[in-house]
Amino acid sequence: MGGSGCGLGIVHPPGARAPRGGQEEGEEGRNPLPESREVFFPPRDFCEGAAEPEPNRRVGGGGVITDCSCACLNWKQARARRAPRDLERAGMSAPQVMTLLWTVTSVLLLVSSVAGPWSGVQENEVEKVDPKRRPGDGGEDSRSHVIENALLKLSEALWSHTDSPQLPPPAPPSSTPAPRCLGNQQMQKSSCGCPPGATKTGDTCSCAVGFALNAGGECTDVDECGGDEPCGPHAICTNTRGSYSCRCNRGYLMGSGGCQDVDECALAEVTGLLACQSDEECTNTPGSFSCSCPTGYVRALHGQGCVDVDECSFEEQCRRDLGNVCVNTAGSFLCQCGLGFRAGTPGCLDVDECLESPGSCDGRGVCENTFGSYKCVCPPGYRGNGSHCEDENECASGSHRCDVNARCGNVIGSYFCQCYQGFNGDGHTCYDIDECLLNAGGCEHNCTNEPGGYSCRCAAGYQLEQDGHTCTDVDECGGPGAPCQHICINTRGSFGCSCRPGFQLHIDGSTCVDVDECKLQNGGCSHVCTNSAGGHACSCPAPLLLDRDQLTCTNATSCTWRNGGCDHGCTVSAEGHIQCSCGSGWKLAEDGRSCEDVDECGDFTNGGCEQLCQNRPGGFNCSCKDGYEVRADDPTKCLPVCDPPCQNGVCVGPNTCECPQGFPRSGCSAVCSPPCAHGGTCVRWNQCLCPPGWTGAGCHTAVCELPCANGGRCVDPDTCQCPSDYTGPQCLSPLCTPACQNGGRCVDVNKCTCAGGWQGARCQIEPVRCPRPCENAGVCVGLSRCRCPKGFSGTFCESAVTTPCVPPCQHGATCSPHNTCTCPPGTAGLRCEKL
C-alpha cells in the first residue's frame, strides 16, 4: 500500500489471532482464524478529520485492523465513498452509479422476501449512532442507508456494530475509608476524581454518550432497547456497549422514518421478476405479500397456478331449466338466452311482455307476466278465459265476503256490502250497535241489547207500558190473591203487610197470628179470662157480676147497680128476683144474665147474603169476596170488580172482562204486536194509528208519495233506497260502473253515450284526431295530441327544443336548435370562434 492511503486490511473477528507481524506476545504458533475478512481502507485524503490508528487498533464489533498504517475513524463512510468513486473510474457517471446501486438493492430485497434468507442474514441491519455526531460521521439520508445495506449484502463482510469508546476495567475498591469528595467525584486510589471513561467538568463527573454513572461511581452501559421501542414496531433493537443497533424485520427496509414496508408486488413489476405465478394476482401485505387467483379462477390442486372455474356446472343464473344455455368462458361464463329472455347482468333476464307491450291482451283481459312468456287473465270481478271476460255476480255465486248481517249488491266488475239496520261496519264486517250505551236506549229502567235492536225491561214491582220504554208501579194489593192476610199497603215497586188489633205479623211477612191476651196477667180479669180471635173477655162465676170495667166481678142484688148483672134488659120479679132479657139478635145465655149473639150467618141461609155473611153482635153484615163489591141497590148481592176497569167490555169476574173482538188485553184495551213504531198508536187488535209518512200493521212501512222505481225500496218517508244499478229520488237514473268518462252520458245501466268522438264502454278510448296538423314530422296519436320527434315539443310539435350548445357559442353568438350557433356579423366558424 502506498503512503497516500491504505488499501485492504484484515479484520479479525473477536478472539481471532493476528497473523505474523500482528502477533502478540505469548500467542506464537496459533493459526489465524479462517473467519478473518478483508476490509477496504480508503486513502488518507478521503478521510475527514481522520487520525491514524494505533497498530492493532480495534474497530467496531471487536475486530482488529492489521497490516495498515492508517484508517479513517469512520471507515464505513470511507468505504461507502470509495465504492462509487471506483465505479466512476470504471467509466460510469454518478446517476448511473445511483441507479445501479438502487437496482441491486431492490433485487436483493425481492430475493430476500421471495426466496427466504440470503447469505445467512435474516434482517436489514442499520447502525444507530449518537445524535451528536457530525453529518459526515454517518448521518446520510435514507438513500445512503439503502446503498450501504446493498453493499453490505454484496460484500458479506459487515457485522452490525456501533463504535463505542473502550473503557478500561474499573479500579478495585479501596479498603481504607475515603474522604468526602466534592460534587459526584469518587475516591480514586489516594485522591478524588472521576472513574475511568468519565469526563470531569468542575466538580462534576459525566460519562460518555451511551453510558451512565451508577451508584457505585462507575460508568455503565445504558440499555436503550429496554425502554420505548427506539427502532419502531417493525425492527429488532440490539443493545451494544455505549449504543444500540436496529435490524428491520423481513419484508421491511430502513428509511428516514424507520423500517418501511417493501411493496414486493410493485418491485416485481419494476424488476421483471415474478413474485407470483403468471396467472396469479399479487397483493402486498405489511411485511410480506400474498398470491391469489382472480375472479373466475381457483388454485390448482398441486398448488401451482390457477385453473378456470366452470360456472356452468353449478350456475343457475342462466335459468337452464327454462331452455336457456350456459357457455363457459375463461374466467367467466355467458348465457345464450331463449325466446322470452334477454341477456343481462348477471344472466338471462325475463322479458316483461306486459310492460313492453301493454296491448297484448284484448278486451277486459289483464296481462300477467310469466317466466319466458305471458298470459291473459280476467281481472277480479270478472270471469272468463282472459280473451273474453264478463261480469261475475258475486252476490249470486256466494263468492262475496259480505257479513251475514249485511246486504250484498252486485256492480259491474265488483260488489258492495251494506250492513242491516241496527248494525254498523263496512259491510264486510258488521257489528251490532249497542243502543243501550246511549242513554240506556231511552228505557226508564233496564235496557237489554239484542242483535239488530234492543228491548226495555222493568224492575221487580213495575210493568212496561205500551210505549215499550216507560215503567209504572204494579199495585200488588189491588189485584186478586192479595199477598197479605189482613191489611196490604202498596208502595212503589213493592208492598207491605200489617195486622188488625189483637193480631201480630208472622215471620213470613204476610200471615197474621192471634195474640192470646189471657196468657199475660190473665188479660186483666179478676176471675175468668177467655181468649178470642183478636181479643179476650172476662167473666164471673154466679152469682157474681162483671163490673163496669169489664174486668172485676162483684155481687148484684138490684137492677140499679150494673143493670142487675144483665147484659141487656133487667127487671125485678114480684118475688124480688132479677130477670135478664136480651135484645134482637141476641139470646140469653145459660147464666141467665149474659146475652149471647145470635149467629144469623150460621144457618144454611147464610143470613140471606149472596157471598159472605159477617156476623156481628146483634146482627150481621153481608160482604163480598176479594174481587167483588156490594151492590148499591141490594146489600146482600155482589158485583165483580175489574181493575183496570173494562173499557170496551163487561166485567164478569174479578179483573175479568168480557171483551168484544179486537180488544183482548186486560181492561179490553187494544193490543198491537209488534208494537206500533214511529210514534203510532194502537187503537184495536194489531191496528195502529200511524203518523204521516208511515203505514202498515205496525207503522213500519214508509210511505213515498212518488213511488220508487226499478226495484227501489221506500225506507223513509219520501226516501227511496235504490238498487246498485240506479240512483235518484225515485231510482229513475241508471248508473254506469265505472262512470262514463270524457263527457259521456249514462243512458242505461252500464251503457254510456259518448261525445266528441270518444269510444269504448266508458268512453275511455281517445279518438285520434288533430284539428291542426302535427308539425315537424310529428304523428297524431290522440285528440289534439301529437307525438313529437326528438328535438321538438309542444301540442303540435311546433317548438324546437333548445339545449345548451356543446362546446358553447363564442363572441355573443346564439345557440340554435340541433347544437348549432347563429353567429353575429363579423364572426364565423362552427362556434363563431373566428373573427
ZALUMDO-885450 format. One line per 3 residues: number of its first residue (from 1); for each residue x, y, z of C-alpha. Coordinates in steps of 0.1 Angstrom, whole numbers. Layout:
N
NUM> X/Y/Z ~ ...
END
This chain:
835
1> 0/0/0 ~ 13/35/-8 ~ 19/63/15
4> -11/82/4 ~ -37/58/19 ~ -45/22/29
7> -56/-5/6 ~ -71/-36/20 ~ -68/-46/56
10> -76/-78/75 ~ -104/-76/101 ~ -104/-104/125
13> -135/-114/144 ~ -134/-110/182 ~ -110/-136/197
16> -91/-142/164 ~ -53/-141/163 ~ -35/-116/141
19> -10/-134/117 ~ 27/-127/115 ~ 36/-91/123
22> 4/-86/142 ~ 10/-114/167 ~ 11/-106/203
25> 35/-119/228 ~ 26/-153/241 ~ 5/-162/211
28> 30/-177/187 ~ 22/-209/170 ~ -15/-202/168
31> -31/-202/134 ~ -52/-172/123 ~ -89/-180/122
34> -104/-186/88 ~ -132/-161/97 ~ -108/-132/92
37> -120/-110/64 ~ -105/-82/42 ~ -118/-47/47
40> -112/-18/24 ~ -95/13/39 ~ -96/44/19
43> -67/67/12 ~ -60/93/38 ~ -73/121/16
46> -108/106/17 ~ -110/108/55 ~ -124/140/70
49> -108/146/104 ~ -92/112/103 ~ -64/102/126
52> -40/73/122 ~ -49/45/145 ~ -26/27/167
55> -13/-7/154 ~ -38/-34/160 ~ -65/-8/169
58> -99/-24/175 ~ -127/-14/153 ~ -165/-18/157
61> -177/-52/165 ~ -145/-62/182 ~ -125/-67/150
64> -87/-60/148 ~ -72/-40/120 ~ -38/-53/108
67> -13/-46/81 ~ -24/-10/78 ~ -7/22/87
70> -38/44/87 ~ -75/42/88 ~ -105/66/89
73> -123/69/122 ~ -155/64/102 ~ -143/36/80
76> -179/28/69 ~ -182/62/54 ~ -148/59/37
79> -159/26/22 ~ -192/40/11 ~ -175/69/-6
82> -148/47/-22 ~ -172/23/-38 ~ -189/50/-60
85> -156/65/-69 ~ -142/32/-81 ~ -173/28/-103
88> -168/63/-117 ~ -132/54/-126 ~ -147/24/-145
91> -165/49/-168 ~ -199/53/-150 ~ -215/86/-142
94> -229/95/-108 ~ -266/90/-119 ~ -257/56/-134
97> -239/47/-102 ~ -270/56/-81 ~ -293/37/-105
100> -271/7/-104 ~ -270/7/-66 ~ -308/11/-62
103> -314/-17/-87 ~ -290/-40/-69 ~ -307/-31/-36
106> -342/-38/-49 ~ -332/-71/-64 ~ -316/-82/-31
109> -348/-72/-12 ~ -370/-90/-36 ~ -349/-121/-35
112> -347/-119/3 ~ -385/-116/6 ~ -394/-143/-20
115> -367/-168/-17 ~ -360/-166/20 ~ -328/-159/39
118> -298/-148/18 ~ -262/-154/29 ~ -274/-163/63
121> -287/-128/71 ~ -324/-125/81 ~ -329/-88/85
124> -316/-55/72 ~ -291/-40/97 ~ -286/-3/102
127> -263/12/128 ~ -278/37/152 ~ -253/63/163
130> -251/92/186 ~ -273/120/175 ~ -245/145/185
133> -222/132/158 ~ -214/154/128 ~ -232/149/95
136> -201/134/80 ~ -200/108/107 ~ -228/86/94
139> -258/110/91 ~ -265/103/54 ~ -301/103/41
142> -322/72/36 ~ -308/66/1 ~ -273/63/15
145> -285/38/40 ~ -302/18/13 ~ -269/18/-8
148> -249/9/22 ~ -271/-20/31 ~ -268/-32/-5
151> -230/-30/-3 ~ -230/-49/29 ~ -251/-76/12
154> -227/-78/-17 ~ -195/-79/3 ~ -208/-103/30
157> -182/-86/52 ~ -201/-63/76 ~ -214/-71/111
160> -239/-48/127 ~ -219/-27/151 ~ -216/7/168
163> -184/24/176 ~ -181/28/213 ~ -153/41/235
166> -133/14/251 ~ -135/19/289 ~ -107/5/310
169> -117/-20/336 ~ -129/-3/368 ~ -103/0/396
172> -107/-23/425 ~ -124/-7/455 ~ -102/6/483
175> -105/-8/518 ~ -95/24/535 ~ -122/50/543
178> -122/77/517 ~ -126/113/524 ~ -157/132/513
181> -153/143/477 ~ -168/174/460 ~ -196/170/435
184> -202/134/424 ~ -165/126/424 ~ -153/93/438
187> -122/84/457 ~ -97/71/431 ~ -68/54/450
190> -55/83/471 ~ -74/113/457 ~ -109/123/445
193> -115/120/408 ~ -137/106/381 ~ -139/69/372
196> -122/57/341 ~ -140/68/309 ~ -157/97/327
199> -150/134/319 ~ -146/159/347 ~ -162/193/344
202> -155/213/375 ~ -165/190/404 ~ -189/170/383
205> -181/137/365 ~ -201/128/333 ~ -199/96/313
208> -196/93/276 ~ -227/90/254 ~ -243/57/259
211> -231/53/295 ~ -245/65/328 ~ -229/69/362
214> -243/44/386 ~ -245/45/424 ~ -210/29/427
217> -194/57/408 ~ -188/37/376 ~ -198/44/340
220> -221/16/330 ~ -237/9/296 ~ -273/23/290
223> -297/-3/276 ~ -315/19/250 ~ -336/-11/240
226> -351/-15/274 ~ -374/15/271 ~ -399/25/244
229> -391/9/211 ~ -364/32/196 ~ -363/12/164
232> -401/12/158 ~ -426/-17/157 ~ -411/-34/126
235> -374/-38/138 ~ -354/-56/164 ~ -333/-35/187
238> -300/-49/199 ~ -282/-32/227 ~ -244/-26/223
241> -218/-12/246 ~ -224/26/245 ~ -251/24/218
244> -276/1/201 ~ -284/-12/166 ~ -317/-17/147
247> -324/-46/124 ~ -355/-44/102 ~ -378/-74/101
250> -381/-94/70 ~ -401/-75/44 ~ -391/-41/57
253> -364/-17/46 ~ -347/10/68 ~ -356/45/56
256> -355/80/70 ~ -387/73/90 ~ -376/39/103
259> -384/5/89 ~ -408/8/60 ~ -428/-19/43
262> -414/-32/9 ~ -440/-34/-18 ~ -429/-67/-33
265> -456/-67/-59 ~ -445/-32/-73 ~ -409/-42/-70
268> -415/-73/-91 ~ -432/-52/-118 ~ -402/-29/-119
271> -375/-55/-120 ~ -394/-80/-142 ~ -391/-107/-116
274> -421/-129/-107 ~ -434/-126/-72 ~ -464/-149/-81
277> -472/-172/-109 ~ -480/-156/-142 ~ -518/-161/-138
280> -520/-151/-102 ~ -526/-117/-86 ~ -501/-103/-62
283> -514/-84/-31 ~ -489/-65/-9 ~ -493/-70/29
286> -474/-54/58 ~ -440/-72/57 ~ -450/-96/30
289> -473/-103/1 ~ -498/-129/-10 ~ -508/-145/-42
292> -544/-152/-52 ~ -564/-163/-82 ~ -585/-137/-100
295> -623/-140/-101 ~ -634/-170/-121 ~ -603/-190/-112
298> -593/-213/-84 ~ -559/-225/-73 ~ -548/-258/-90
301> -548/-290/-70 ~ -509/-291/-69 ~ -509/-256/-56
304> -491/-240/-86 ~ -510/-216/-108 ~ -548/-211/-113
307> -573/-230/-133 ~ -606/-218/-147 ~ -639/-224/-129
310> -666/-240/-149 ~ -695/-218/-137 ~ -719/-237/-159
313> -716/-268/-138 ~ -734/-251/-109 ~ -745/-217/-121
316> -783/-212/-123 ~ -785/-176/-134 ~ -790/-186/-170
319> -821/-205/-160 ~ -813/-236/-179 ~ -845/-251/-166
322> -864/-227/-189 ~ -844/-236/-220 ~ -815/-212/-218
325> -779/-223/-225 ~ -749/-216/-203 ~ -715/-214/-221
328> -683/-214/-200 ~ -655/-189/-208 ~ -621/-182/-194
331> -627/-168/-160 ~ -664/-163/-165 ~ -694/-176/-184
334> -721/-163/-208 ~ -758/-171/-213 ~ -774/-179/-246
337> -810/-168/-238 ~ -841/-183/-255 ~ -873/-167/-265
340> -889/-146/-238 ~ -855/-139/-222 ~ -827/-114/-229
343> -791/-114/-218 ~ -784/-91/-189 ~ -765/-89/-157
346> -758/-115/-143 ~ -776/-139/-165 ~ -808/-143/-186
349> -835/-119/-176 ~ -871/-125/-182 ~ -887/-101/-207
352> -918/-85/-192 ~ -941/-86/-223 ~ -969/-69/-203
355> -947/-39/-196 ~ -932/-36/-231 ~ -964/-44/-250
358> -993/-31/-229 ~ -1019/-40/-255 ~ -1010/-77/-256
361> -1045/-87/-242 ~ -1078/-77/-258 ~ -1110/-65/-241
364> -1110/-66/-204 ~ -1082/-92/-202 ~ -1052/-83/-180
367> -1017/-92/-190 ~ -999/-113/-164 ~ -962/-119/-170
370> -947/-154/-166 ~ -911/-167/-169 ~ -903/-166/-206
373> -939/-157/-216 ~ -971/-141/-205 ~ -1008/-149/-202
376> -1041/-131/-203 ~ -1064/-134/-173 ~ -1097/-117/-163
379> -1094/-90/-136 ~ -1111/-95/-102 ~ -1149/-92/-105
382> -1149/-108/-139 ~ -1148/-144/-152 ~ -1137/-159/-185
385> -1106/-172/-203 ~ -1087/-139/-204 ~ -1098/-132/-240
388> -1134/-129/-232 ~ -1144/-116/-197 ~ -1178/-110/-183
391> -1190/-96/-150 ~ -1193/-121/-122 ~ -1223/-117/-98
394> -1205/-123/-66 ~ -1238/-120/-46 ~ -1254/-148/-66
397> -1224/-171/-67 ~ -1217/-166/-30 ~ -1181/-156/-36
400> -1186/-123/-19 ~ -1172/-116/16 ~ -1202/-96/30
403> -1210/-101/66 ~ -1241/-123/75 ~ -1257/-92/88
406> -1251/-72/56 ~ -1267/-69/22 ~ -1247/-78/-9
409> -1252/-56/-40 ~ -1236/-65/-74 ~ -1219/-39/-96
412> -1200/-43/-128 ~ -1167/-59/-120 ~ -1173/-58/-83
415> -1199/-57/-55 ~ -1207/-38/-24 ~ -1218/-47/11
418> -1242/-27/33 ~ -1249/-36/70 ~ -1285/-41/80
421> -1303/-16/102 ~ -1291/-20/138 ~ -1256/-29/127
424> -1226/-8/118 ~ -1194/-15/98 ~ -1180/-16/63
427> -1203/-44/52 ~ -1175/-69/52 ~ -1175/-68/89
430> -1208/-57/107 ~ -1211/-55/144 ~ -1242/-50/164
433> -1250/-14/175 ~ -1255/-14/213 ~ -1283/10/215
436> -1282/7/253 ~ -1249/25/255 ~ -1266/58/246
439> -1290/70/273 ~ -1299/33/280 ~ -1318/33/247
442> -1345/55/263 ~ -1355/28/287 ~ -1367/40/321
445> -1353/11/340 ~ -1332/-16/322 ~ -1321/-19/286
448> -1312/-52/270 ~ -1292/-52/238 ~ -1303/-77/211
451> -1289/-85/177 ~ -1300/-56/155 ~ -1321/-40/182
454> -1328/-38/219 ~ -1357/-41/245 ~ -1366/-24/277
457> -1373/-43/309 ~ -1387/-30/342 ~ -1375/-38/377
460> -1395/-61/400 ~ -1427/-44/411 ~ -1431/-25/378
463> -1446/-32/345 ~ -1437/-20/310 ~ -1461/5/294
466> -1473/3/258 ~ -1446/27/246 ~ -1420/0/254
469> -1398/23/275 ~ -1418/36/305 ~ -1423/16/337
472> -1453/20/361 ~ -1458/6/396 ~ -1477/-26/400
475> -1504/-24/428 ~ -1499/-58/444 ~ -1526/-51/469
478> -1553/-42/444 ~ -1554/-74/424 ~ -1569/-108/432
481> -1550/-130/456 ~ -1537/-102/478 ~ -1504/-112/494
484> -1514/-101/529 ~ -1539/-119/552 ~ -1553/-87/569
487> -1541/-53/556 ~ -1520/-47/525 ~ -1502/-14/519
490> -1489/-7/484 ~ -1455/10/479 ~ -1436/20/447
493> -1422/-12/434 ~ -1433/-33/464 ~ -1459/-36/492
496> -1462/-41/530 ~ -1485/-62/553 ~ -1500/-53/587
499> -1525/-70/611 ~ -1557/-59/629 ~ -1556/-52/666
502> -1552/-84/686 ~ -1530/-100/659 ~ -1493/-98/652
505> -1475/-103/619 ~ -1459/-137/613 ~ -1423/-141/604
508> -1434/-148/568 ~ -1443/-112/565 ~ -1479/-118/553
511> -1498/-140/578 ~ -1513/-126/610 ~ -1513/-147/642
514> -1537/-141/671 ~ -1523/-127/703 ~ -1535/-147/735
517> -1540/-118/759 ~ -1551/-142/787 ~ -1515/-155/790
520> -1504/-121/800 ~ -1517/-113/836 ~ -1549/-132/829
523> -1559/-105/804 ~ -1566/-81/834 ~ -1596/-103/845
526> -1602/-108/882 ~ -1617/-142/878 ~ -1621/-159/844
529> -1603/-148/811 ~ -1615/-162/778 ~ -1593/-156/747
532> -1609/-150/713 ~ -1596/-143/678 ~ -1582/-108/680
535> -1593/-102/716 ~ -1604/-116/750 ~ -1633/-114/775
538> -1636/-115/813 ~ -1664/-134/831 ~ -1675/-141/866
541> -1689/-172/883 ~ -1725/-169/896 ~ -1738/-150/914
544> -1711/-125/908 ~ -1714/-99/881 ~ -1688/-83/859
547> -1682/-48/870 ~ -1683/-18/846 ~ -1646/-21/840
550> -1653/-54/823 ~ -1626/-69/845 ~ -1637/-71/881
553> -1665/-94/895 ~ -1690/-81/922 ~ -1723/-94/938
556> -1755/-77/923 ~ -1790/-76/941 ~ -1809/-50/921
559> -1812/-36/886 ~ -1799/-3/898 ~ -1764/-15/900
562> -1749/-26/869 ~ -1782/-34/855 ~ -1786/-62/879
565> -1758/-80/861 ~ -1778/-82/829 ~ -1762/-75/796
568> -1793/-60/781 ~ -1826/-58/800 ~ -1831/-61/838
571> -1863/-65/856 ~ -1872/-74/892 ~ -1899/-100/896
574> -1926/-99/922 ~ -1906/-123/942 ~ -1877/-99/941
577> -1856/-118/917 ~ -1836/-102/889 ~ -1847/-113/854
580> -1825/-106/825 ~ -1836/-103/788 ~ -1817/-98/755
583> -1823/-75/726 ~ -1829/-85/690 ~ -1802/-106/676
586> -1792/-118/710 ~ -1802/-147/732 ~ -1799/-152/769
589> -1770/-173/780 ~ -1772/-201/804 ~ -1761/-179/833
592> -1794/-160/828 ~ -1777/-127/827 ~ -1754/-126/797
595> -1767/-122/762 ~ -1751/-142/735 ~ -1751/-131/700
598> -1773/-149/676 ~ -1752/-161/646 ~ -1775/-153/618
601> -1748/-165/594 ~ -1746/-199/609 ~ -1776/-215/593
604> -1780/-225/557 ~ -1795/-193/547 ~ -1762/-175/553
607> -1782/-146/566 ~ -1795/-141/531 ~ -1761/-129/519
610> -1751/-139/483 ~ -1714/-144/492 ~ -1701/-137/527
613> -1720/-132/558 ~ -1702/-115/586 ~ -1719/-119/620
616> -1717/-90/644 ~ -1731/-86/678 ~ -1768/-83/675
619> -1768/-86/638 ~ -1748/-94/606 ~ -1734/-78/575
622> -1732/-91/540 ~ -1699/-87/523 ~ -1682/-99/492
625> -1652/-120/484 ~ -1620/-104/471 ~ -1626/-91/436
628> -1662/-83/443 ~ -1681/-54/458 ~ -1715/-50/474
631> -1743/-39/451 ~ -1756/-5/459 ~ -1792/-14/453
634> -1791/-47/472 ~ -1765/-50/501 ~ -1769/-88/500
637> -1757/-90/464 ~ -1722/-87/450 ~ -1707/-74/418
640> -1673/-84/403 ~ -1646/-57/403 ~ -1622/-52/373
643> -1590/-32/378 ~ -1583/-15/354 ~ -1620/-12/345
646> -1633/-28/314 ~ -1631/0/288 ~ -1648/-18/259
649> -1664/-48/276 ~ -1683/-61/307 ~ -1667/-72/340
652> -1678/-108/345 ~ -1654/-117/372 ~ -1627/-103/394
655> -1604/-85/370 ~ -1620/-104/342 ~ -1636/-86/314
658> -1657/-100/287 ~ -1643/-81/257 ~ -1656/-78/222
661> -1634/-89/193 ~ -1603/-69/188 ~ -1598/-59/225
664> -1581/-89/242 ~ -1559/-72/267 ~ -1567/-65/303
667> -1594/-39/306 ~ -1604/-47/270 ~ -1576/-24/257
670> -1562/-28/222 ~ -1530/-49/216 ~ -1507/-45/187
673> -1479/-70/180 ~ -1453/-59/171 ~ -1458/-25/189
676> -1467/4/168 ~ -1435/21/157 ~ -1425/56/147
679> -1450/71/172 ~ -1480/51/161 ~ -1510/45/185
682> -1526/10/190 ~ -1564/15/186 ~ -1576/-21/181
685> -1561/-55/180 ~ -1530/-52/158 ~ -1543/-20/144
688> -1521/11/147 ~ -1529/47/141 ~ -1497/57/122
691> -1483/92/119 ~ -1479/108/85 ~ -1453/91/63
694> -1458/57/78 ~ -1482/29/73 ~ -1487/-8/78
697> -1498/-30/107 ~ -1471/-17/130 ~ -1463/16/113
700> -1431/0/100 ~ -1437/7/63 ~ -1425/41/50
703> -1448/60/25 ~ -1432/76/-6 ~ -1456/99/-23
706> -1437/93/-55 ~ -1432/55/-58 ~ -1397/41/-60
709> -1390/27/-95 ~ -1366/0/-108 ~ -1368/-22/-77
712> -1361/6/-53 ~ -1374/4/-17 ~ -1390/31/3
715> -1371/32/36 ~ -1382/65/50 ~ -1410/90/42
718> -1403/101/6 ~ -1369/84/6 ~ -1360/56/-17
721> -1332/30/-13 ~ -1322/23/-49 ~ -1306/-9/-62
724> -1270/-9/-73 ~ -1278/0/-109 ~ -1300/31/-103
727> -1299/63/-83 ~ -1320/94/-78 ~ -1350/103/-56
730> -1372/77/-73 ~ -1344/55/-86 ~ -1350/66/-121
733> -1314/74/-131 ~ -1294/45/-143 ~ -1258/40/-131
736> -1227/31/-151 ~ -1200/15/-130 ~ -1173/27/-135
739> -1187/60/-146 ~ -1187/73/-181 ~ -1157/94/-189
742> -1147/123/-210 ~ -1182/139/-212 ~ -1200/106/-218
745> -1236/102/-205 ~ -1251/71/-188 ~ -1283/64/-207
748> -1290/29/-193 ~ -1274/5/-168 ~ -1237/3/-177
751> -1243/18/-211 ~ -1227/51/-220 ~ -1234/75/-249
754> -1200/91/-258 ~ -1194/126/-271 ~ -1167/142/-291
757> -1156/111/-309 ~ -1146/92/-277 ~ -1153/55/-279
760> -1153/24/-256 ~ -1177/11/-229 ~ -1169/40/-207
763> -1158/65/-234 ~ -1123/59/-224 ~ -1108/53/-258
766> -1094/86/-271 ~ -1101/95/-307 ~ -1071/100/-330
769> -1080/134/-344 ~ -1059/165/-345 ~ -1078/196/-359
772> -1044/211/-366 ~ -1018/190/-384 ~ -987/180/-364
775> -956/199/-375 ~ -920/188/-379 ~ -928/152/-387
778> -950/148/-356 ~ -976/120/-355 ~ -1012/125/-343
781> -1018/99/-316 ~ -1049/113/-298 ~ -1073/141/-296
784> -1053/172/-304 ~ -1022/154/-292 ~ -991/148/-313
787> -961/126/-307 ~ -931/148/-315 ~ -897/136/-329
790> -866/142/-309 ~ -857/179/-308 ~ -893/192/-309
793> -921/198/-283 ~ -955/215/-279 ~ -990/204/-285
796> -984/202/-323 ~ -946/198/-322 ~ -943/235/-332
799> -915/243/-308 ~ -879/232/-313 ~ -862/221/-281
802> -832/243/-275 ~ -804/228/-254 ~ -771/244/-245
805> -746/241/-273 ~ -716/220/-266 ~ -690/234/-269
808> -706/268/-262 ~ -710/295/-288 ~ -685/323/-287
811> -684/361/-293 ~ -720/366/-284 ~ -734/340/-308
814> -769/325/-302 ~ -773/288/-296 ~ -799/274/-321
817> -816/240/-323 ~ -797/209/-331 ~ -765/222/-314
820> -758/249/-340 ~ -747/285/-334 ~ -761/316/-351
823> -731/339/-354 ~ -734/377/-352 ~ -719/398/-380
826> -681/397/-381 ~ -678/362/-368 ~ -676/328/-384
829> -669/291/-376 ~ -690/263/-361 ~ -689/281/-328
832> -684/316/-342 ~ -648/315/-329 ~ -634/332/-359
835> -633/370/-361
END
